[in-house]
Amino acid sequence: MRRFSIFEENNGDPYHLYFNQKLNKEVFEKVARKCYLPTNSIMLDLINKYDGKFKISYSITGVFLDQCNEFNPKVLESFEELAKTGCVDFLDETYYHSLCSLFKDKTEFKEQVALHNRAMKSLFKHNPVVFRNTEALFTNEIAKIVEEMGYKGIVTEGWERILGWRSPNYLYRVKGCSSIKAFLRNYRLSDDIAYRFSAHWWSEYPLTADKYAIWLSKCEGPLVNIFMDYETFGEHQWVETGIFEFLKRLPEEILKYENLNFKTPSELVSLEPVGEIDVPTPLSWADMERDASAWLGNEMQRVCFRFLENLEPMVREAKDEKLMRIWRLLQNSDQLYYLCTKSWADGDVHKYFSPFDTPYDGFINFMNVLQDLKNRLKHKLKLHEAGR
């Protein structure tokens, strides 16, 4: 978002008033240069080199696709090239990377998932059968809704709170659901690459492809879900760390073992579940708590979330596509993420990505934008009532 004040003259297109497209473009171009383009090139080379034995899966938001179109179409073209190989799986999710699955009314959630599904079919000629909610946000209720929408699998965090002594390296049933299967991220092995790869304090530093393949070969269970931010490659772990060399060597080392190969979630969803998980309260892959507190942990975040949710009837009644899109862009989980007031390591991560000096500055800004949007919606509804 832009720095937005209710005391300034705010006539004009609200999209350009609310959102800092200059900064958005700068960030996108930087990460495209450091991560998306070089990593996609490596992935395509690996698929071709190993003649289809190397496979990968992506969960790509609609907002990201929109930014590709606006800022750098070559990034989208590189994903389309990957899709054509037949070795790439795409998951469905909310189009706007939203927390709308936590709204009381699930209409918005279902509509955003449908929008995302259409984008996957249109751009990549792919109809996903496995779903990943925003930030792997998961409850029994969310899984039930996703099941009713026709998905066969859903991805979430393999956290001890829900697993106890059990391993994340299996599929699980979900309490209250009849058929959907839960894929659980192996967060330890995923974070070995995503967070600890360049950590000199780590007892396993340096992490090499052959060492990592050995760890995988010794895992129990039929599958190991390695799932991380794509920006791990080149952005979170800079090229100087050797992350790209690690990625290039990994398939070769993994395929040396008879008990290891690459499969997509769409291929694995036919496996039989070995037990049931029960997740009555939100689970996610964020922060130490692995719950919804990264976005709803303090009163500032909850106030903004409720404001967003309560705007829905007005947004729908206004029947204005531009204002609908703005409302949905404001739902992006990052907007609430920047308002987090946690301390220690989690707080540092939130601060690193935030465009605001403090969470309190972010809160004031977000409320200003939300109030301005509400006033615009009120004006629109008055025009409707007047027959204009």
C-alpha positions as CSV (number, residue, x, y, z in Angstrom):
1,M,0.0,0.0,0.0
2,R,0.9,3.7,-0.4
3,R,1.1,6.0,2.5
4,F,-2.5,7.2,2.5
5,S,-3.9,10.1,4.5
6,I,-7.6,10.9,4.9
7,F,-6.6,14.6,5.2
8,E,-5.3,14.8,1.7
9,E,-7.2,15.4,-1.6
10,N,-8.0,11.8,-2.6
11,N,-10.0,12.2,-5.7
12,G,-9.1,9.9,-8.6
13,D,-8.6,6.2,-9.2
14,P,-8.5,4.5,-5.8
15,Y,-6.3,1.8,-7.1
16,H,-3.4,4.2,-7.7
17,L,-4.2,6.1,-4.5
18,Y,-4.1,2.9,-2.3
19,F,-1.3,0.9,-3.9
20,N,2.4,1.8,-4.4
21,Q,2.9,0.4,-7.9
22,K,6.4,1.9,-8.2
23,L,7.5,-0.1,-5.2
24,N,5.6,-3.2,-6.3
25,K,7.4,-3.1,-9.6
26,E,10.8,-2.5,-8.1
27,V,10.4,-5.5,-5.8
28,F,8.9,-7.8,-8.5
29,E,11.7,-6.9,-11.0
30,K,14.4,-7.5,-8.3
31,V,13.0,-10.9,-7.3
32,A,12.4,-11.9,-11.0
33,R,16.0,-11.1,-11.7
34,K,17.4,-12.9,-8.7
35,C,14.9,-15.8,-8.4
36,Y,12.1,-16.4,-10.8
37,L,13.9,-16.3,-14.2
38,P,17.1,-18.1,-13.2
39,T,15.3,-20.7,-11.1
40,N,12.7,-21.4,-13.8
41,S,15.6,-21.8,-16.3
42,I,17.3,-24.3,-14.0
43,M,14.1,-26.2,-13.4
44,L,13.4,-26.5,-17.2
45,D,17.0,-27.7,-17.8
46,L,16.6,-30.3,-15.1
47,I,13.3,-31.6,-16.5
48,N,14.9,-32.0,-19.9
49,K,18.2,-33.4,-18.6
50,Y,16.4,-36.2,-16.6
51,D,13.9,-37.0,-19.3
52,G,10.8,-36.4,-17.1
53,K,12.1,-38.1,-14.0
54,F,12.4,-34.8,-12.3
55,K,9.1,-33.2,-11.3
56,I,8.0,-30.2,-9.4
57,S,4.8,-28.6,-8.2
58,Y,3.8,-24.9,-7.8
59,S,1.3,-23.0,-5.8
60,I,1.1,-19.6,-7.6
61,T,-1.3,-16.8,-6.5
62,G,-3.5,-14.9,-8.9
63,V,-1.9,-11.7,-7.6
64,F,1.5,-13.0,-8.7
65,L,0.1,-13.8,-12.2
66,D,-1.3,-10.3,-12.4
67,Q,2.0,-8.8,-11.5
68,C,3.7,-10.9,-14.1
69,N,1.4,-9.5,-16.8
70,E,1.9,-6.0,-15.6
71,F,5.6,-5.9,-14.8
72,N,7.4,-8.7,-16.5
73,P,5.6,-11.1,-18.9
74,K,8.8,-13.1,-19.4
75,V,8.3,-14.6,-15.9
76,L,4.8,-15.8,-16.8
77,E,6.2,-17.2,-20.2
78,S,8.8,-19.2,-18.3
79,F,6.1,-20.8,-16.1
80,E,4.1,-21.6,-19.2
81,E,7.2,-23.3,-20.7
82,L,7.5,-25.4,-17.6
83,A,3.8,-26.3,-17.7
84,K,4.2,-27.6,-21.3
85,T,6.7,-30.3,-20.1
86,G,4.0,-32.3,-18.4
87,C,6.3,-32.7,-15.4
88,V,4.9,-29.7,-13.5
89,D,1.9,-29.8,-11.2
90,F,-0.1,-26.7,-10.2
91,L,-2.1,-26.4,-7.0
92,D,-5.2,-24.3,-6.6
93,E,-5.6,-21.6,-3.9
94,T,-7.3,-18.3,-3.2
95,Y,-6.7,-15.9,-6.1
96,Y,-5.8,-13.0,-3.9
97,H,-3.7,-14.9,-1.3
98,S,-6.5,-14.0,1.1
99,L,-7.6,-15.1,4.6
100,C,-11.2,-15.2,3.4
101,S,-11.4,-18.9,4.4
102,L,-11.8,-17.5,7.9
103,F,-14.8,-15.2,7.0
104,K,-18.0,-16.4,8.5
105,D,-19.7,-16.4,5.1
106,K,-17.6,-18.7,2.8
107,T,-19.0,-17.2,-0.5
108,E,-15.9,-15.0,-1.1
109,F,-13.6,-18.0,-0.4
110,K,-15.4,-20.2,-2.9
111,E,-15.4,-17.4,-5.5
112,Q,-11.6,-16.7,-5.2
113,V,-10.8,-20.4,-5.5
114,A,-13.0,-20.6,-8.6
115,L,-11.2,-17.5,-10.1
116,H,-7.8,-19.2,-9.4
117,N,-9.0,-22.5,-11.0
118,R,-10.0,-20.6,-14.2
119,A,-6.5,-19.0,-14.3
120,M,-4.8,-22.4,-14.0
121,K,-6.9,-23.8,-16.8
122,S,-6.4,-20.8,-19.0
123,L,-2.7,-20.1,-18.6
124,F,-1.3,-23.6,-17.9
125,K,-4.0,-25.9,-19.3
126,H,-4.1,-27.6,-15.9
127,N,-7.1,-28.5,-13.7
128,P,-5.7,-28.9,-10.2
129,V,-7.0,-31.7,-8.0
130,V,-4.9,-30.7,-4.9
131,F,-5.5,-27.4,-3.0
132,R,-3.2,-25.3,-0.9
133,N,-4.9,-22.5,1.1
134,T,-3.2,-19.2,1.8
135,E,-0.1,-19.8,3.9
136,A,-1.2,-23.4,4.3
137,L,-4.1,-22.2,6.5
138,F,-6.1,-25.2,7.5
139,T,-9.0,-26.4,9.7
140,N,-11.4,-29.3,9.6
141,E,-14.0,-26.9,8.3
142,I,-11.8,-25.5,5.5
143,A,-10.9,-29.0,4.4
144,K,-14.6,-29.9,4.3
145,I,-15.5,-26.9,2.1
146,V,-12.5,-27.7,-0.2
147,E,-13.7,-31.4,-0.4
148,E,-17.2,-30.2,-1.4
149,M,-15.6,-28.1,-4.2
150,G,-14.3,-31.3,-5.7
151,Y,-10.6,-31.4,-4.6
152,K,-9.0,-34.7,-3.7
153,G,-6.2,-33.4,-1.6
154,I,-5.2,-30.4,0.6
155,V,-1.7,-29.3,1.7
156,T,-0.9,-28.1,5.2
157,E,1.8,-28.1,7.9
158,G,3.1,-31.3,9.4
159,W,3.2,-29.9,12.9
160,E,3.5,-31.9,16.1
161,R,0.4,-30.2,17.5
162,I,-1.7,-32.2,15.2
163,L,0.5,-35.2,14.6
164,G,1.8,-36.1,18.0
165,W,4.2,-39.0,17.5
166,R,3.2,-39.7,13.9
167,S,5.2,-38.8,10.8
168,P,4.3,-36.2,8.2
169,N,5.5,-38.6,5.5
170,Y,2.0,-40.2,4.9
171,L,-1.4,-39.1,3.7
172,Y,-4.1,-38.5,6.4
173,R,-7.8,-38.3,6.5
174,V,-9.4,-35.2,8.0
175,K,-12.0,-35.4,10.8
176,G,-15.5,-34.7,9.5
177,C,-14.5,-35.2,5.9
178,S,-15.3,-38.3,3.8
179,S,-12.7,-38.4,1.1
180,I,-10.2,-35.6,0.9
181,K,-6.6,-36.4,1.9
182,A,-4.2,-34.2,3.7
183,F,-0.6,-33.7,2.5
184,L,1.6,-32.6,5.4
185,R,4.7,-30.5,4.8
186,N,7.9,-32.0,6.2
187,Y,8.9,-28.7,7.8
188,R,12.2,-29.8,9.2
189,L,13.6,-31.0,5.8
190,S,12.0,-28.1,4.0
191,D,13.4,-25.5,6.4
192,D,16.9,-27.1,6.1
193,I,16.9,-25.6,2.6
194,A,14.7,-22.6,3.1
195,Y,16.2,-21.2,6.3
196,R,19.3,-23.1,7.4
197,F,21.1,-23.6,4.0
198,S,23.5,-20.6,4.5
199,A,23.5,-20.6,8.4
200,H,27.1,-21.0,9.5
201,W,26.0,-21.7,13.1
202,W,24.1,-24.8,11.9
203,S,25.8,-28.1,12.9
204,E,25.0,-29.5,9.4
205,Y,26.5,-26.5,7.5
206,P,27.3,-26.7,4.7
207,L,24.4,-28.5,3.3
208,T,25.3,-30.4,0.1
209,A,23.1,-32.3,-2.4
210,D,24.5,-35.7,-1.6
211,K,24.1,-35.1,2.2
212,Y,20.4,-34.0,1.7
213,A,19.7,-37.0,-0.6
214,I,21.0,-39.4,2.2
215,W,18.6,-37.8,4.7
216,L,15.7,-38.3,2.3
217,S,16.7,-41.9,1.6
218,K,16.5,-42.7,5.3
219,C,13.0,-41.2,5.8
220,E,10.1,-43.4,6.8
221,G,6.9,-43.4,4.9
222,P,6.0,-43.3,1.2
223,L,6.4,-39.5,0.6
224,V,8.3,-36.5,1.8
225,N,6.7,-33.2,1.1
226,I,9.4,-30.6,0.5
227,F,7.6,-27.3,0.3
228,M,9.0,-23.8,0.6
229,D,8.9,-20.2,-0.7
230,Y,10.2,-20.2,-4.2
231,E,12.2,-17.1,-3.3
232,T,14.4,-19.4,-1.3
233,F,16.3,-19.8,-4.6
234,G,18.3,-16.6,-5.2
235,E,16.4,-14.1,-2.9
236,H,16.3,-15.6,0.6
237,Q,19.4,-17.6,-0.1
238,W,21.6,-15.5,-2.4
239,V,23.4,-16.9,-5.3
240,E,26.7,-16.5,-3.4
241,T,25.5,-19.2,-0.9
242,G,25.7,-21.9,-3.6
243,I,21.9,-22.4,-3.6
244,F,21.7,-22.8,-7.4
245,E,24.5,-25.3,-7.5
246,F,22.7,-27.2,-4.8
247,L,19.5,-27.2,-6.8
248,K,21.3,-28.3,-10.0
249,R,22.9,-31.3,-8.3
250,L,19.9,-32.4,-6.2
251,P,18.1,-34.6,-8.8
252,E,21.2,-36.5,-9.7
253,E,21.9,-37.3,-6.0
254,I,18.3,-38.2,-5.3
255,L,17.9,-40.5,-8.3
256,K,20.9,-42.5,-7.1
257,Y,18.7,-44.2,-4.5
258,E,16.3,-47.0,-5.5
259,N,13.8,-45.8,-2.8
260,L,13.7,-42.2,-4.1
261,N,12.0,-40.6,-7.1
262,F,10.0,-37.5,-7.8
263,K,6.2,-37.4,-7.8
264,T,3.6,-34.6,-8.0
265,P,0.8,-34.2,-5.5
266,S,-1.7,-35.1,-8.3
267,E,0.1,-38.5,-8.7
268,L,0.4,-39.1,-4.9
269,V,-3.2,-38.3,-3.9
270,S,-4.2,-41.9,-4.9
271,L,-2.2,-43.3,-1.9
272,E,-4.2,-44.6,1.0
273,P,-4.3,-42.5,4.2
274,V,-2.9,-44.1,7.3
275,G,-4.8,-42.2,9.9
276,E,-6.8,-39.1,10.7
277,I,-5.9,-35.6,11.8
278,D,-8.2,-33.4,13.8
279,V,-7.6,-29.6,13.4
280,P,-10.5,-27.7,15.0
281,T,-8.5,-24.4,15.2
282,P,-6.4,-22.7,12.5
283,L,-3.1,-24.3,11.5
284,S,-0.6,-22.7,9.2
285,W,3.1,-22.8,8.2
286,A,3.8,-19.3,9.6
287,D,5.9,-18.3,12.6
288,M,6.8,-20.4,15.7
289,E,3.1,-21.0,16.7
290,R,2.0,-22.4,13.3
291,D,-1.5,-20.8,13.7
292,A,-3.2,-17.7,12.5
293,S,-1.4,-15.3,14.9
294,A,0.9,-14.0,12.1
295,W,-2.1,-12.2,10.7
296,L,-4.7,-12.1,13.6
297,G,-2.5,-12.1,16.7
298,N,-3.2,-8.6,18.0
299,E,-6.1,-6.3,18.2
300,M,-4.9,-4.1,15.3
301,Q,-4.9,-7.0,13.0
302,R,-8.3,-8.3,14.2
303,V,-9.9,-4.8,13.8
304,C,-8.7,-4.6,10.2
305,F,-9.8,-8.1,9.4
306,R,-13.3,-7.5,10.8
307,F,-13.5,-4.2,8.9
308,L,-12.6,-6.1,5.6
309,E,-15.1,-8.8,6.3
310,N,-17.9,-6.4,7.2
311,L,-17.4,-4.6,3.9
312,E,-18.4,-7.6,1.8
313,P,-22.2,-6.9,1.7
314,M,-21.6,-3.3,0.5
315,V,-19.0,-4.5,-2.0
316,R,-21.4,-7.0,-3.5
317,E,-24.3,-4.6,-3.5
318,A,-22.3,-1.8,-5.2
319,K,-21.7,-4.1,-8.3
320,D,-18.5,-2.2,-9.2
321,E,-15.8,-4.4,-10.6
322,K,-12.9,-2.0,-9.8
323,L,-14.0,-1.6,-6.1
324,M,-14.5,-5.3,-5.8
325,R,-10.9,-5.9,-7.1
326,I,-9.5,-3.3,-4.7
327,W,-11.4,-4.9,-1.7
328,R,-9.9,-8.3,-2.7
329,L,-6.4,-6.9,-3.1
330,L,-6.7,-5.4,0.4
331,Q,-7.5,-9.0,1.6
332,N,-4.0,-10.1,0.7
333,S,-2.5,-11.7,3.8
334,D,0.6,-9.5,3.7
335,Q,-1.5,-6.4,4.5
336,L,-2.2,-8.0,7.9
337,Y,1.2,-9.6,8.2
338,Y,2.8,-6.1,8.3
339,L,0.8,-5.2,11.5
340,C,2.3,-8.0,13.5
341,T,3.9,-7.0,16.9
342,K,5.7,-10.2,17.7
343,S,9.3,-10.0,19.0
344,W,12.4,-12.1,18.4
345,A,13.0,-13.9,15.2
346,D,9.4,-13.9,13.9
347,G,9.1,-10.2,14.4
348,D,12.3,-9.6,12.4
349,V,10.8,-11.5,9.5
350,H,7.6,-9.4,9.6
351,K,9.7,-6.2,9.7
352,Y,12.0,-7.3,6.8
353,F,9.1,-7.5,4.4
354,S,7.1,-4.5,5.6
355,P,7.0,-1.1,3.7
356,F,6.1,0.6,7.0
357,D,8.4,1.9,9.8
358,T,6.3,0.2,12.5
359,P,3.2,-2.0,12.7
360,Y,1.3,1.0,14.2
361,D,2.1,3.1,11.1
362,G,0.8,0.2,9.0
363,F,-2.4,0.0,11.1
364,I,-3.2,3.7,10.7
365,N,-2.5,3.5,7.0
366,F,-4.7,0.4,6.5
367,M,-7.6,1.9,8.5
368,N,-7.4,5.1,6.4
369,V,-7.6,3.1,3.2
370,L,-10.4,0.9,4.5
371,Q,-12.4,4.0,5.7
372,D,-11.9,5.7,2.3
373,L,-13.0,2.5,0.5
374,K,-16.1,2.4,2.7
375,N,-17.0,6.0,1.9
376,R,-16.6,5.3,-1.8
377,L,-18.9,2.3,-1.5
378,K,-21.5,4.4,0.4
379,H,-21.4,6.9,-2.4
380,K,-21.8,4.2,-5.0
381,L,-24.8,2.8,-3.2
382,K,-26.4,6.3,-2.9
383,L,-26.0,6.7,-6.7
384,H,-27.8,3.3,-7.1
385,E,-30.6,4.5,-4.9
386,A,-30.9,7.7,-6.9
387,G,-31.2,5.6,-10.0
388,R,-28.0,7.0,-11.6
